[in-house]
Amino acid sequence: MERVPEPELMNEEEQARAYAEADFEAPHSAFVDLLLRHLPQLPESGVAVDLGCGPGDITFRVARALPGWTIIGVDGAAAMLLHGQEDLMRQSLSERVRLVHAHLPVNALPAAPFDFLFSNSLLHHLAEPMVLWETIRTFGKPGAPVFIMDLARPESREEARRLVEEHSGGEPPILKKDFHNSLLAAYRVEEVEEQLRRSGLPLEVETVSDRHWIAHGRI
């Protein structure tokens, strides 16, 4: 199945609210667990960036898992960040977490260059995937650890529909539609590996679930 691009930004209020209120406990907990498992020697402190942070749930989870770190969450959708700012205040993390409105590619980011870079489910939104890898090269310190997780495009639309029903059958229709569109827009492991070869980033790619891959290493 050929890739079907979707809009880069999730900026509609209904869309942002549904995403902010959705139950992502399983995949977001898995993200943090995989991050800690594949990058076991992270320093005790530093400044990290979450590229494509959305409403910030993973940003906040990583901040709690790495209490010595300052984290900059970056997203291009103002509607998503509005929900994130509200949640940030409730979680009492504002001394260590900052959410920034920026649409990649950008020439500058606050606190860059970063000691650690991570991202969840940003790549499939990008019409030009090299934007993510070039951003990592530009804003990461030499030797900085990197952890990326995203969806993998299934073989067919039928498989995409099955994954939607299996993993988000109880969610609102707008969220199920977005999940389906994201699966159709996702990149396959072999495509990600080719992107990394082009970028020169020495990251390892592996499949970690029926719908996710990760890329990790140091740059």
VENSUL-V691268 format. One record per pair of residues at least 12 apart in sequence whose ideal C-beta (glycine too) atoms are under 7 Angstrom apart, sorted by sequence separation. I is the first residue (numbers start at 1). J is the second residue. If there is no record, write none. Layout:
i: <I I>
j: <J J>
This chain:
i: <50 59 98 164 193 203 204 119 192 203 204 59 85 203 84 164 202 164 189 56 81 189 201 117 161 196 53 81 160 163 48 50 53 54 192 53 45 46 47 48 49 50 51 52 78 117 160 192 42 44 45 50 73 160 189 47 49 55 71 114 54 70 71 72 73 74 75 76 105 113 114 115 124 31 35 60 69 73 76 104 112 113 114 117 123 124 55 56 72 74 76 113 116 28 32 36 55 105 115 116 117 118 119 120 121 154 28 32 63 105 109 114 118 121 153 53 56 60 104 151 153 55 56 151 24 28 32 60 63 153 63 152 153 19 20 74 151 153 19 150 152 60 72 152 59 72 16 72 56 167 53 163 163 152 62 146 124 129 152 49 151 152 16 19 124 151 152 58 124 133 137 16 20 124 133 149 150 16 47 123 137 49 130 134 136 149 11 13 17 48 51 129 133 148 9 10 11 12 16 47 48 52 147 148 8 9 11 47 48 49 50 51 130 133 46 48 50 52 130 147 10 46 48 52 146 51 146 43 146 145 146 42 144 143 144 140 51 137 35 136 51 31 49 42 39 39 38 35 34 8 8 31 6 8 5 22 3 1 22 1 18 1 1 18 19 18 15 14 15 34 6 6 38 39 38 6 4 5 34 4 3 3>
j: <62 71 110 176 205 215 216 132 205 216 217 73 99 217 99 179 217 180 205 73 99 207 219 136 180 215 73 101 180 183 69 71 74 75 213 75 68 69 70 71 72 73 74 75 101 140 183 215 66 68 69 74 97 184 213 72 74 80 96 139 80 96 97 98 99 100 101 102 131 139 140 141 150 58 62 87 96 100 103 131 139 140 141 144 150 151 83 84 100 102 104 141 144 57 61 65 84 134 144 145 146 147 148 149 150 183 58 62 93 135 139 144 148 151 183 84 87 91 135 182 184 87 88 183 57 61 65 93 96 186 97 186 187 54 55 109 186 188 55 186 188 97 109 189 97 110 55 111 99 211 99 210 211 207 118 203 182 187 211 109 211 212 77 80 185 212 213 120 186 195 199 79 83 187 196 212 213 80 111 187 201 114 195 199 201 214 77 79 83 114 117 195 199 214 76 77 78 79 83 114 115 119 214 215 76 77 79 115 116 117 118 119 198 201 115 117 119 121 199 216 80 116 118 122 216 122 217 115 218 218 219 116 218 218 219 219 132 219 118 219 135 120 139 145 145 147 147 147 149 125 126 149 125 127 127 171 153 153 175 155 172 156 157 174 175 175 174 174 178 208 181 182 214 216 216 185 184 185 214 185 185 187>
